[in-house]
Amino acid sequence: MWTIAEIAEAFDSNTSMICRVARRYVDEGLECALNRKEQDNRFRKLTPEIDEHIAAMVASDPPAGQRRWTATLVAKTLVADGTVNSISAASVSAAFRRLGLCGEAKASAKADESPAEVGEPT
């Protein structure tokens, strides 16, 4: 039979984590010990519907005075139009990656720029 220290070493963990998992197994059973508990205070602000809204927004023309949609601009627009109460540009940037919009945004930005601005020789 393995000791707690041996189990912790075998799973590259620490003894307190092994004790917590063992306690969950004893108190709540195997299923609870193997799977993380759902956290009631955690939720995703960006639902699939909002992801679709972001994709449609990025596919449309940016507001007047803007060359392209940026994560910051999308975040501000989502808050301004009441889609979400608050959202960070980092969350929107993660949605860009998840939706595969990163390359499109860069490609459209490069198409708008002249060769000198991109850094190509003139």
N, CA, C and O atoms as a Tinker XYZ file with bonds, in Angstrom:
   488  protein
     1  N      0.838000   -1.176000    0.000000    73     2
     2  CA     0.000000    0.000000    0.000000    64     1     3
     3  C      0.889000    1.248000    0.000000    63     2     4     5
     4  O      1.888000    1.317000    0.716000    81     3
     5  N      0.505000    2.220000   -0.812000    73     3     6
     6  CA     1.302000    3.439000   -0.927000    64     5     7
     7  C      0.977000    4.414000    0.197000    63     6     8     9
     8  O     -0.140000    4.458000    0.712000    81     7
     9  N      1.994000    5.195000    0.557000    73     7    10
    10  CA     1.769000    6.267000    1.528000    64     9    11
    11  C      1.277000    7.501000    0.764000    63    10    12    13
    12  O      1.363000    7.561000   -0.463000    81    11
    13  N      0.771000    8.461000    1.493000    73    11    14
    14  CA     0.301000    9.701000    0.868000    64    13    15
    15  C      1.454000   10.398000    0.156000    63    14    16    17
    16  O      1.268000   10.941000   -0.932000    81    15
    17  N      2.627000   10.388000    0.749000    73    15    18
    18  CA     3.798000   11.019000    0.140000    64    17    19
    19  C      4.178000   10.333000   -1.176000    63    18    20    21
    20  O      4.541000   11.006000   -2.141000    81    19
    21  N      4.097000    9.016000   -1.219000    73    19    22
    22  CA     4.412000    8.276000   -2.443000    64    21    23
    23  C      3.382000    8.563000   -3.539000    63    22    24    25
    24  O      3.741000    8.710000   -4.707000    81    23
    25  N      2.114000    8.642000   -3.162000    73    23    26
    26  CA     1.067000    8.972000   -4.141000    64    25    27
    27  C      1.296000   10.377000   -4.690000    63    26    28    29
    28  O      1.218000   10.597000   -5.899000    81    27
    29  N      1.577000   11.315000   -3.807000    73    27    30
    30  CA     1.824000   12.699000   -4.226000    64    29    31
    31  C      3.001000   12.769000   -5.191000    63    30    32    33
    32  O      2.939000   13.475000   -6.198000    81    31
    33  N      4.059000   12.049000   -4.892000    73    31    34
    34  CA     5.231000   12.041000   -5.772000    64    33    35
    35  C      4.911000   11.393000   -7.116000    63    34    36    37
    36  O      5.331000   11.889000   -8.161000    81    35
    37  N      4.171000   10.291000   -7.092000    73    35    38
    38  CA     3.828000    9.578000   -8.327000    64    37    39
    39  C      2.980000   10.437000   -9.259000    63    38    40    41
    40  O      3.096000   10.322000  -10.479000    81    39
    41  N      2.132000   11.293000   -8.703000    73    39    42
    42  CA     1.245000   12.126000   -9.522000    64    41    43
    43  C      1.728000   13.562000   -9.612000    63    42    44    45
    44  O      0.979000   14.446000  -10.026000    81    43
    45  N      2.970000   13.801000   -9.227000    73    43    46
    46  CA     3.571000   15.134000   -9.282000    64    45    47
    47  C      2.644000   16.159000   -8.633000    63    46    48    49
    48  O      2.322000   17.191000   -9.223000    81    47
    49  N      2.233000   15.857000   -7.426000    73    47    50
    50  CA     1.300000   16.687000   -6.685000    64    49    51
    51  C      1.870000   16.923000   -5.291000    63    50    52    53
    52  O      3.048000   16.671000   -5.037000    81    51
    53  N      1.026000   17.404000   -4.401000    73    51    54
    54  CA     1.469000   17.578000   -3.023000    64    53    55
    55  C      0.536000   16.804000   -2.096000    63    54    56    57
    56  O     -0.560000   16.405000   -2.491000    81    55
    57  N      0.975000   16.604000   -0.892000    73    55    58
    58  CA     0.222000   15.754000    0.032000    64    57    59
    59  C     -1.137000   16.357000    0.386000    63    58    60    61
    60  O     -2.100000   15.616000    0.582000    81    59
    61  N     -1.234000   17.675000    0.471000    73    59    62
    62  CA    -2.522000   18.277000    0.826000    64    61    63
    63  C     -3.559000   18.030000   -0.268000    63    62    64    65
    64  O     -4.731000   17.817000    0.040000    81    63
    65  N     -3.155000   18.052000   -1.529000    73    63    66
    66  CA    -4.078000   17.764000   -2.626000    64    65    67
    67  C     -4.545000   16.318000   -2.557000    63    66    68    69
    68  O     -5.730000   16.044000   -2.746000    81    67
    69  N     -3.644000   15.401000   -2.293000    73    67    70
    70  CA    -3.999000   13.983000   -2.191000    64    69    71
    71  C     -4.970000   13.779000   -1.033000    63    70    72    73
    72  O     -5.924000   13.009000   -1.150000    81    71
    73  N     -4.737000   14.452000    0.066000    73    71    74
    74  CA    -5.642000   14.338000    1.220000    64    73    75
    75  C     -7.030000   14.892000    0.898000    63    74    76    77
    76  O     -8.034000   14.313000    1.314000    81    75
    77  N     -7.102000   16.007000    0.160000    73    75    78
    78  CA    -8.403000   16.573000   -0.221000    64    77    79
    79  C     -9.173000   15.620000   -1.122000    63    78    80    81
    80  O    -10.375000   15.427000   -0.940000    81    79
    81  N     -8.481000   15.016000   -2.102000    73    79    82
    82  CA    -9.131000   14.066000   -3.000000    64    81    83
    83  C     -9.601000   12.839000   -2.230000    63    82    84    85
    84  O    -10.707000   12.347000   -2.453000    81    83
    85  N     -8.770000   12.349000   -1.334000    73    83    86
    86  CA    -9.153000   11.190000   -0.520000    64    85    87
    87  C    -10.363000   11.520000    0.357000    63    86    88    89
    88  O    -11.258000   10.690000    0.519000    81    87
    89  N    -10.389000   12.717000    0.916000    73    87    90
    90  CA   -11.505000   13.138000    1.758000    64    89    91
    91  C    -12.793000   13.224000    0.923000    63    90    92    93
    92  O    -13.858000   12.802000    1.375000    81    91
    93  N    -12.690000   13.769000   -0.290000    73    91    94
    94  CA   -13.871000   13.840000   -1.173000    64    93    95
    95  C    -14.366000   12.438000   -1.510000    63    94    96    97
    96  O    -15.571000   12.197000   -1.575000    81    95
    97  N    -13.427000   11.511000   -1.725000    73    95    98
    98  CA   -13.812000   10.132000   -2.026000    64    97    99
    99  C    -14.579000    9.515000   -0.856000    63    98   100   101
   100  O    -15.612000    8.875000   -1.052000    81    99
   101  N    -14.072000    9.708000    0.347000    73    99   102
   102  CA   -14.714000    9.137000    1.533000    64   101   103
   103  C    -16.079000    9.792000    1.770000    63   102   104   105
   104  O    -17.060000    9.106000    2.055000    81   103
   105  N    -16.134000   11.122000    1.650000    73   103   106
   106  CA   -17.367000   11.859000    1.969000    64   105   107
   107  C    -18.427000   11.776000    0.876000    63   106   108   109
   108  O    -19.617000   11.650000    1.167000    81   107
   109  N    -17.987000   11.850000   -0.397000    73   107   110
   110  CA   -18.957000   12.026000   -1.481000    64   109   111
   111  C    -18.909000   10.946000   -2.553000    63   110   112   113
   112  O    -19.786000   10.911000   -3.416000    81   111
   113  N    -17.914000   10.066000   -2.527000    73   111   114
   114  CA   -17.855000    8.969000   -3.473000    64   113   115
   115  C    -16.850000    9.209000   -4.599000    63   114   116   117
   116  O    -16.228000   10.267000   -4.696000    81   115
   117  N    -16.715000    8.184000   -5.445000    73   115   118
   118  CA   -15.715000    8.190000   -6.508000    64   117   119
   119  C    -15.945000    9.296000   -7.541000    63   118   120   121
   120  O    -15.003000    9.978000   -7.944000    81   119
   121  N    -17.190000    9.469000   -7.963000    73   119   122
   122  CA   -17.493000   10.474000   -8.994000    64   121   123
   123  C    -17.044000   11.866000   -8.560000    63   122   124   125
   124  O    -16.448000   12.596000   -9.352000    81   123
   125  N    -17.321000   12.238000   -7.326000    73   123   126
   126  CA   -16.919000   13.558000   -6.818000    64   125   127
   127  C    -15.403000   13.669000   -6.671000    63   126   128   129
   128  O    -14.831000   14.742000   -6.867000    81   127
   129  N    -14.763000   12.566000   -6.330000    73   127   130
   130  CA   -13.310000   12.588000   -6.170000    64   129   131
   131  C    -12.613000   12.755000   -7.512000    63   130   132   133
   132  O    -11.563000   13.391000   -7.593000    81   131
   133  N    -13.196000   12.182000   -8.571000    73   131   134
   134  CA   -12.553000   12.220000   -9.887000    64   133   135
   135  C    -12.860000   13.487000  -10.676000    63   134   136   137
   136  O    -12.058000   13.897000  -11.515000    81   135
   137  N    -13.987000   14.102000  -10.423000    73   135   138
   138  CA   -14.407000   15.274000  -11.205000    64   137   139
   139  C    -14.480000   16.505000  -10.330000    63   138   140   141
   140  O    -14.802000   16.437000   -9.143000    81   139
   141  N    -14.171000   17.632000  -10.948000    73   139   142
   142  CA   -14.239000   18.884000  -10.223000    64   141   143
   143  C    -15.680000   19.254000   -9.936000    63   142   144   145
   144  O    -16.585000   18.948000  -10.712000    81   143
   145  N    -15.873000   19.907000   -8.823000    73   143   146
   146  CA   -17.201000   20.355000   -8.438000    64   145   147
   147  C    -17.563000   21.597000   -9.254000    63   146   148   149
   148  O    -16.724000   22.471000   -9.473000    81   147
   149  N    -18.803000   21.665000   -9.694000    73   147   150
   150  CA   -19.288000   22.845000  -10.418000    64   149   151
   151  C    -19.283000   24.031000   -9.457000    63   150   152   153
   152  O    -19.798000   23.939000   -8.342000    81   151
   153  N    -18.702000   25.136000   -9.893000    73   151   154
   154  CA   -18.642000   26.320000   -9.048000    64   153   155
   155  C    -19.785000   27.245000   -9.423000    63   154   156   157
   156  O    -19.870000   27.724000  -10.554000    81   155
   157  N    -20.661000   27.490000   -8.461000    73   155   158
   158  CA   -21.843000   28.309000   -8.716000    64   157   159
   159  C    -21.502000   29.758000   -9.015000    63   158   160   161
   160  O    -22.263000   30.439000   -9.702000    81   159
   161  N    -20.383000   30.238000   -8.517000    73   159   162
   162  CA   -20.030000   31.639000   -8.705000    64   161   163
   163  C    -19.248000   31.887000  -10.000000    63   162   164   165
   164  O    -18.835000   33.017000  -10.260000    81   163
   165  N    -19.042000   30.848000  -10.812000    73   163   166
   166  CA   -18.294000   30.990000  -12.065000    64   165   167
   167  C    -19.248000   30.870000  -13.240000    63   166   168   169
   168  O    -20.074000   29.959000  -13.285000    81   167
   169  N    -19.140000   31.762000  -14.162000    73   167   170
   170  CA   -19.922000   31.683000  -15.380000    64   169   171
   171  C    -19.180000   32.385000  -16.497000    63   170   172   173
   172  O    -18.337000   33.248000  -16.254000    81   171
   173  N    -19.495000   32.013000  -17.706000    73   171   174
   174  CA   -18.875000   32.637000  -18.866000    64   173   175
   175  C    -19.700000   33.828000  -19.295000    63   174   176   177
   176  O    -20.909000   33.706000  -19.492000    81   175
   177  N    -19.077000   34.960000  -19.440000    73   175   178
   178  CA   -19.789000   36.131000  -19.950000    64   177   179
   179  C    -20.077000   35.972000  -21.432000    63   178   180   181
   180  O    -21.108000   36.423000  -21.932000    81   179
   181  N    -19.150000   35.325000  -22.127000    73   179   182
   182  CA   -19.307000   35.194000  -23.567000    64   181   183
   183  C    -19.970000   33.862000  -23.897000    63   182   184   185
   184  O    -19.314000   32.822000  -23.969000    81   183
   185  N    -21.259000   33.917000  -24.090000    73   183   186
   186  CA   -22.033000   32.742000  -24.466000    64   185   187
   187  C    -21.867000   32.509000  -25.962000    63   186   188   189
   188  O    -21.334000   33.378000  -26.652000    81   187
   189  N    -22.299000   31.376000  -26.483000    73   187   190
   190  CA   -22.233000   31.151000  -27.929000    64   189   191
   191  C    -22.982000   32.231000  -28.726000    63   190   192   193
   192  O    -22.568000   32.586000  -29.830000    81   191
   193  N    -24.073000   32.745000  -28.171000    73   191   194
   194  CA   -24.823000   33.802000  -28.850000    64   193   195
   195  C    -23.993000   35.088000  -28.950000    63   194   196   197
   196  O    -23.994000   35.760000  -29.982000    81   195
   197  N    -23.292000   35.417000  -27.872000    73   195   198
   198  CA   -22.451000   36.619000  -27.893000    64   197   199
   199  C    -21.251000   36.393000  -28.802000    63   198   200   201
   200  O    -20.810000   37.322000  -29.480000    81   199
   201  N    -20.710000   35.168000  -28.830000    73   199   202
   202  CA   -19.629000   34.852000  -29.773000    64   201   203
   203  C    -20.089000   35.104000  -31.213000    63   202   204   205
   204  O    -19.342000   35.666000  -32.013000    81   203
   205  N    -21.313000   34.691000  -31.541000    73   203   206
   206  CA   -21.863000   34.933000  -32.888000    64   205   207
   207  C    -21.993000   36.426000  -33.145000    63   206   208   209
   208  O    -21.715000   36.902000  -34.245000    81   207
   209  N    -22.419000   37.162000  -32.122000    73   207   210
   210  CA   -22.554000   38.617000  -32.242000    64   209   211
   211  C    -21.183000   39.251000  -32.528000    63   210   212   213
   212  O    -21.071000   40.153000  -33.358000    81   211
   213  N    -20.149000   38.772000  -31.835000    73   211   214
   214  CA   -18.790000   39.282000  -32.051000    64   213   215
   215  C    -18.327000   38.960000  -33.470000    63   214   216   217
   216  O    -17.749000   39.815000  -34.140000    81   215
   217  N    -18.574000   37.744000  -33.931000    73   215   218
   218  CA   -18.166000   37.352000  -35.287000    64   217   219
   219  C    -18.853000   38.229000  -36.325000    63   218   220   221
   220  O    -18.221000   38.659000  -37.290000    81   219
   221  N    -20.137000   38.497000  -36.135000    73   219   222
   222  CA   -20.869000   39.358000  -37.071000    64   221   223
   223  C    -20.335000   40.784000  -37.019000    63   222   224   225
   224  O    -20.219000   41.450000  -38.047000    81   223
   225  N    -20.010000   41.247000  -35.815000    73   223   226
   226  CA   -19.492000   42.605000  -35.657000    64   225   227
   227  C    -18.155000   42.763000  -36.380000    63   226   228   229
   228  O    -17.937000   43.747000  -37.087000    81   227
   229  N    -17.269000   41.791000  -36.198000    73   227   230
   230  CA   -15.945000   41.863000  -36.823000    64   229   231
   231  C    -16.052000   41.738000  -38.344000    63   230   232   233
   232  O    -15.233000   42.298000  -39.072000    81   231
   233  N    -17.059000   41.006000  -38.825000    73   231   234
   234  CA   -17.246000   40.859000  -40.271000    64   233   235
   235  C    -17.791000   42.140000  -40.896000    63   234   236   237
   236  O    -17.634000   42.354000  -42.098000    81   235
   237  N    -18.428000   42.992000  -40.098000    73   235   238
   238  CA   -18.983000   44.237000  -40.618000    64   237   239
   239  C    -17.903000   45.310000  -40.661000    63   238   240   241
   240  O    -16.797000   45.116000  -40.157000    81   239
   241  N    -18.235000   46.426000  -41.260000    73   239   242
   242  CA   -17.299000   47.552000  -41.311000    64   241   243
   243  C    -17.145000   48.149000  -39.915000    63   242   244   245
   244  O    -18.120000   48.224000  -39.166000    81   243
   245  N    -15.940000   48.573000  -39.557000    73   243   246
   246  CA   -15.739000   49.187000  -38.244000    64   245   247
   247  C    -16.393000   50.570000  -38.202000    63   246   248   249
   248  O    -16.731000   51.124000  -39.248000    81   247
   249  N    -16.573000   51.122000  -37.023000    73   247   250
   250  CA   -17.175000   52.449000  -36.914000    64   249   251
   251  C    -16.344000   53.503000  -37.642000    63   250   252   253
   252  O    -15.157000   53.307000  -37.904000    81   251
   253  N    -16.982000   54.610000  -37.958000    73   251   254
   254  CA   -16.298000   55.709000  -38.644000    64   253   255
   255  C    -15.078000   56.134000  -37.843000    63   254   256   257
   256  O    -15.143000   56.272000  -36.621000    81   255
   257  N    -13.987000   56.336000  -38.525000    73   255   258
   258  CA   -12.748000   56.752000  -37.895000    64   257   259
   259  C    -11.868000   55.594000  -37.446000    63   258   260   261
   260  O    -10.765000   55.816000  -36.947000    81   259
   261  N    -12.337000   54.372000  -37.614000    73   259   262
   262  CA   -11.561000   53.196000  -37.222000    64   261   263
   263  C    -11.231000   52.378000  -38.463000    63   262   264   265
   264  O    -12.078000   52.205000  -39.340000    81   263
   265  N    -10.003000   51.875000  -38.539000    73   263   266
   266  CA    -9.608000   51.064000  -39.695000    64   265   267
   267  C    -10.049000   49.623000  -39.556000    63   266   268   269
   268  O    -10.319000   48.958000  -40.556000    81   267
   269  N    -10.128000   49.120000  -38.301000    73   267   270
   270  CA   -10.502000   47.729000  -38.080000    64   269   271
   271  C    -11.073000   47.578000  -36.683000    63   270   272   273
   272  O    -10.961000   48.469000  -35.841000    81   271
   273  N    -11.689000   46.421000  -36.461000    73   271   274
   274  CA   -12.192000   46.092000  -35.137000    64   273   275
   275  C    -11.047000   45.568000  -34.288000    63   274   276   277
   276  O    -10.363000   44.625000  -34.688000    81   275
   277  N    -10.830000   46.157000  -33.137000    73   275   278
   278  CA    -9.847000   45.651000  -32.188000    64   277   279
   279  C    -10.601000   45.034000  -31.005000    63   278   280   281
   280  O    -11.801000   45.258000  -30.846000    81   279
   281  N     -9.911000   44.276000  -30.199000    73   279   282
   282  CA   -10.548000   43.676000  -29.029000    64   281   283
   283  C    -11.099000   44.757000  -28.099000    63   282   284   285
   284  O    -12.186000   44.603000  -27.543000    81   283
   285  N    -10.359000   45.837000  -27.932000    73   283   286
   286  CA   -10.811000   46.935000  -27.074000    64   285   287
   287  C    -12.058000   47.592000  -27.649000    63   286   288   289
   288  O    -12.998000   47.892000  -26.913000    81   287
   289  N    -12.070000   47.816000  -28.947000    73   287   290
   290  CA   -13.219000   48.444000  -29.592000    64   289   291
   291  C    -14.450000   47.541000  -29.499000    63   290   292   293
   292  O    -15.550000   48.024000  -29.231000    81   291
   293  N    -14.276000   46.249000  -29.714000    73   291   294
   294  CA   -15.396000   45.311000  -29.599000    64   293   295
   295  C    -15.914000   45.290000  -28.167000    63   294   296   297
   296  O    -17.125000   45.305000  -27.949000    81   295
   297  N    -15.006000   45.256000  -27.183000    73   295   298
   298  CA   -15.419000   45.236000  -25.773000    64   297   299
   299  C    -16.227000   46.482000  -25.435000    63   298   300   301
   300  O    -17.278000   46.384000  -24.802000    81   299
   301  N    -15.752000   47.645000  -25.848000    73   299   302
   302  CA   -16.472000   48.895000  -25.575000    64   301   303
   303  C    -17.830000   48.905000  -26.261000    63   302   304   305
   304  O    -18.810000   49.380000  -25.687000    81   303
   305  N    -17.899000   48.388000  -27.477000    73   303   306
   306  CA   -19.156000   48.352000  -28.221000    64   305   307
   307  C    -20.153000   47.394000  -27.566000    63   306   308   309
   308  O    -21.343000   47.697000  -27.487000    81   307
   309  N    -19.673000   46.238000  -27.095000    73   307   310
   310  CA   -20.569000   45.284000  -26.418000    64   309   311
   311  C    -21.172000   45.887000  -25.157000    63   310   312   313
   312  O    -22.340000   45.649000  -24.852000    81   311
   313  N    -20.385000   46.661000  -24.429000    73   311   314
   314  CA   -20.895000   47.306000  -23.217000    64   313   315
   315  C    -21.834000   48.448000  -23.597000    63   314   316   317
   316  O    -22.891000   48.610000  -22.988000    81   315
   317  N    -21.453000   49.241000  -24.600000    73   315   318
   318  CA   -22.263000   50.390000  -24.997000    64   317   319
   319  C    -23.639000   49.982000  -25.526000    63   318   320   321
   320  O    -24.635000   50.653000  -25.255000    81   319
   321  N    -23.695000   48.879000  -26.283000    73   319   322
   322  CA   -25.000000   48.475000  -26.829000    64   321   323
   323  C    -25.792000   47.590000  -25.867000    63   322   324   325
   324  O    -26.874000   47.115000  -26.210000    81   323
   325  N    -25.252000   47.365000  -24.649000    73   323   326
   326  CA   -25.980000   46.632000  -23.623000    64   325   327
   327  C    -25.953000   45.121000  -23.760000    63   326   328   329
   328  O    -26.718000   44.428000  -23.089000    81   327
   329  N    -25.091000   44.598000  -24.615000    73   327   330
   330  CA   -24.990000   43.148000  -24.773000    64   329   331
   331  C    -24.467000   42.506000  -23.502000    63   330   332   333
   332  O    -24.943000   41.444000  -23.100000    81   331
   333  N    -23.485000   43.145000  -22.861000    73   331   334
   334  CA   -22.941000   42.693000  -21.580000    64   333   335
   335  C    -22.801000   43.898000  -20.665000    63   334   336   337
   336  O    -22.731000   45.036000  -21.131000    81   335
   337  N    -22.761000   43.644000  -19.355000    73   335   338
   338  CA   -22.568000   44.742000  -18.401000    64   337   339
   339  C    -21.129000   45.215000  -18.379000    63   338   340   341
   340  O    -20.856000   46.412000  -18.292000    81   339
   341  N    -20.197000   44.247000  -18.459000    73   339   342
   342  CA   -18.775000   44.573000  -18.493000    64   341   343
   343  C    -18.051000   43.410000  -19.148000    63   342   344   345
   344  O    -18.484000   42.261000  -19.069000    81   343
   345  N    -16.948000   43.730000  -19.790000    73   343   346
   346  CA   -16.123000   42.698000  -20.448000    64   345   347
   347  C    -14.741000   43.294000  -20.680000    63   346   348   349
   348  O    -14.615000   44.484000  -20.969000    81   347
   349  N    -13.726000   42.484000  -20.557000    73   347   350
   350  CA   -12.367000   42.967000  -20.790000    64   349   351
   351  C    -11.957000   42.709000  -22.233000    63   350   352   353
   352  O    -12.503000   41.834000  -22.904000    81   351
   353  N    -11.004000   43.474000  -22.685000    73   351   354
   354  CA   -10.450000   43.257000  -24.022000    64   353   355
   355  C     -9.779000   41.893000  -24.106000    63   354   356   357
   356  O     -9.757000   41.276000  -25.171000    81   355
   357  N     -9.234000   41.419000  -22.992000    73   355   358
   358  CA    -8.599000   40.095000  -22.980000    64   357   359
   359  C     -9.627000   38.993000  -23.239000    63   358   360   361
   360  O     -9.333000   38.027000  -23.943000    81   359
   361  N    -10.825000   39.131000  -22.678000    73   359   362
   362  CA   -11.881000   38.149000  -22.930000    64   361   363
   363  C    -12.311000   38.172000  -24.385000    63   362   364   365
   364  O    -12.555000   37.122000  -24.980000    81   363
   365  N    -12.406000   39.357000  -24.958000    73   363   366
   366  CA   -12.772000   39.475000  -26.368000    64   365   367
   367  C    -11.665000   38.897000  -27.236000    63   366   368   369
   368  O    -11.942000   38.237000  -28.237000    81   367
   369  N    -10.422000   39.139000  -26.864000    73   367   370
   370  CA    -9.290000   38.589000  -27.607000    64   369   371
   371  C     -9.312000   37.064000  -27.575000    63   370   372   373
   372  O     -9.007000   36.417000  -28.577000    81   371
   373  N     -9.671000   36.485000  -26.422000    73   371   374
   374  CA    -9.802000   35.029000  -26.320000    64   373   375
   375  C    -10.913000   34.534000  -27.236000    63   374   376   377
   376  O    -10.788000   33.471000  -27.845000    81   375
   377  N    -12.007000   35.303000  -27.340000    73   375   378
   378  CA   -13.097000   34.942000  -28.254000    64   377   379
   379  C    -12.604000   35.007000  -29.699000    63   378   380   381
   380  O    -12.954000   34.148000  -30.508000    81   379
   381  N    -11.797000   36.013000  -30.031000    73   379   382
   382  CA   -11.216000   36.100000  -31.383000    64   381   383
   383  C    -10.458000   34.818000  -31.707000    63   382   384   385
   384  O    -10.632000   34.241000  -32.781000    81   383
   385  N     -9.606000   34.370000  -30.764000    73   383   386
   386  CA    -8.832000   33.149000  -30.995000    64   385   387
   387  C     -9.742000   31.939000  -31.115000    63   386   388   389
   388  O     -9.559000   31.100000  -31.997000    81   387
   389  N    -10.731000   31.850000  -30.219000    73   387   390
   390  CA   -11.652000   30.715000  -30.221000    64   389   391
   391  C    -12.446000   30.649000  -31.523000    63   390   392   393
   392  O    -12.735000   29.562000  -32.022000    81   391
   393  N    -12.798000   31.816000  -32.072000    73   391   394
   394  CA   -13.593000   31.884000  -33.297000    64   393   395
   395  C    -12.736000   31.879000  -34.558000    63   394   396   397
   396  O    -13.262000   31.862000  -35.670000    81   395
   397  N    -11.416000   31.894000  -34.384000    73   395   398
   398  CA   -10.520000   31.895000  -35.539000    64   397   399
   399  C    -10.489000   33.224000  -36.265000    63   398   400   401
   400  O    -10.278000   33.264000  -37.477000    81   399
   401  N    -10.698000   34.313000  -35.541000    73   399   402
   402  CA   -10.757000   35.643000  -36.160000    64   401   403
   403  C     -9.443000   36.399000  -36.110000    63   402   404   405
   404  O     -9.350000   37.493000  -36.668000    81   403
   405  N     -8.433000   35.858000  -35.466000    73   403   406
   406  CA    -7.163000   36.584000  -35.319000    64   405   407
   407  C     -6.509000   36.841000  -36.667000    63   406   408   409
   408  O     -6.136000   37.978000  -36.959000    81   407
   409  N     -6.363000   35.826000  -37.484000    73   407   410
   410  CA    -5.717000   35.978000  -38.778000    64   409   411
   411  C     -6.493000   36.876000  -39.721000    63   410   412   413
   412  O     -5.897000   37.646000  -40.475000    81   411
   413  N     -7.833000   36.788000  -39.688000    73   411   414
   414  CA    -8.662000   37.626000  -40.554000    64   413   415
   415  C     -8.499000   39.090000  -40.205000    63   414   416   417
   416  O     -8.404000   39.934000  -41.097000    81   415
   417  N     -8.466000   39.406000  -38.909000    73   415   418
   418  CA    -8.324000   40.796000  -38.497000    64   417   419
   419  C     -6.976000   41.344000  -38.961000    63   418   420   421
   420  O     -6.893000   42.480000  -39.428000    81   419
   421  N     -5.907000   40.526000  -38.832000    73   419   422
   422  CA    -4.588000   40.976000  -39.275000    64   421   423
   423  C     -4.543000   41.116000  -40.791000    63   422   424   425
   424  O     -3.964000   42.070000  -41.311000    81   423
   425  N     -5.155000   40.165000  -41.508000    73   423   426
   426  CA    -5.137000   40.226000  -42.966000    64   425   427
   427  C     -5.885000   41.447000  -43.468000    63   426   428   429
   428  O     -5.434000   42.112000  -44.401000    81   427
   429  N     -7.037000   41.751000  -42.853000    73   427   430
   430  CA    -7.796000   42.912000  -43.309000    64   429   431
   431  C     -7.058000   44.194000  -42.975000    63   430   432   433
   432  O     -7.136000   45.162000  -43.731000    81   431
   433  N     -6.343000   44.221000  -41.860000    73   431   434
   434  CA    -5.571000   45.410000  -41.496000    64   433   435
   435  C     -4.427000   45.615000  -42.482000    63   434   436   437
   436  O     -4.155000   46.746000  -42.883000    81   435
   437  N     -3.750000   44.531000  -42.880000    73   435   438
   438  CA    -2.646000   44.653000  -43.824000    64   437   439
   439  C     -3.145000   45.068000  -45.205000    63   438   440   441
   440  O     -2.449000   45.788000  -45.920000    81   439
   441  N     -4.325000   44.630000  -45.584000    73   439   442
   442  CA    -4.875000   45.006000  -46.879000    64   441   443
   443  C     -5.183000   46.493000  -46.929000    63   442   444   445
   444  O     -5.127000   47.107000  -47.995000    81   443
   445  N     -5.511000   47.082000  -45.764000    73   443   446
   446  CA    -5.826000   48.503000  -45.696000    64   445   447
   447  C     -4.574000   49.377000  -45.706000    63   446   448   449
   448  O     -4.647000   50.562000  -46.030000    81   447
   449  N     -3.445000   48.806000  -45.358000    73   447   450
   450  CA    -2.220000   49.590000  -45.242000    64   449   451
   451  C     -1.446000   49.595000  -46.553000    63   450   452   453
   452  O     -1.525000   48.662000  -47.352000    81   451
   453  N     -0.703000   50.664000  -46.745000    73   451   454
   454  CA     0.157000   50.723000  -47.922000    64   453   455
   455  C      1.406000   49.902000  -47.649000    63   454   456   457
   456  O      1.700000   49.637000  -46.483000    81   455
   457  N      2.160000   49.484000  -48.669000    73   455   458
   458  CA     3.362000   48.677000  -48.459000    64   457   459
   459  C      4.358000   49.338000  -47.519000    63   458   460   461
   460  O      5.024000   48.638000  -46.756000    81   459
   461  N      4.482000   50.652000  -47.547000    73   459   462
   462  CA     5.441000   51.337000  -46.677000    64   461   463
   463  C      5.052000   51.184000  -45.220000    63   462   464   465
   464  O      5.923000   51.078000  -44.357000    81   463
   465  N      3.749000   51.171000  -44.929000    73   463   466
   466  CA     3.307000   51.047000  -43.565000    64   465   467
   467  C      3.520000   49.626000  -43.028000    63   466   468   469
   468  O      3.753000   49.443000  -41.833000    81   467
   469  N      3.441000   48.633000  -43.901000    73   467   470
   470  CA     3.609000   47.239000  -43.488000    64   469   471
   471  C      5.080000   46.936000  -43.266000    63   470   472   473
   472  O      5.406000   45.992000  -42.545000    81   471
   473  N      5.971000   47.703000  -43.859000    73   471   474
   474  CA     7.380000   47.486000  -43.687000    64   473   475
   475  C      8.021000   46.875000  -44.921000    63   474   476   477
   476  O      9.187000   46.484000  -44.867000    81   475
   477  N      7.302000   46.779000  -46.028000    73   475   478
   478  CA     7.871000   46.266000  -47.270000    64   477   479
   479  C      8.632000   47.381000  -47.966000    63   478   480   481
   480  O      8.287000   48.554000  -47.822000    81   479
   481  N      9.666000   47.024000  -48.721000    73   479   482
   482  CA    10.417000   48.057000  -49.427000    64   481   483
   483  C      9.554000   48.720000  -50.508000    63   482   484   485
   484  O      8.734000   48.075000  -51.162000    81   483
   485  N      9.768000   50.017000  -50.668000    73   483   486
   486  CA     8.990000   50.759000  -51.677000    64   485   487
   487  C      9.755000   50.915000  -52.958000    63   486   488
   488  O      9.250000   51.512000  -53.909000    81   487
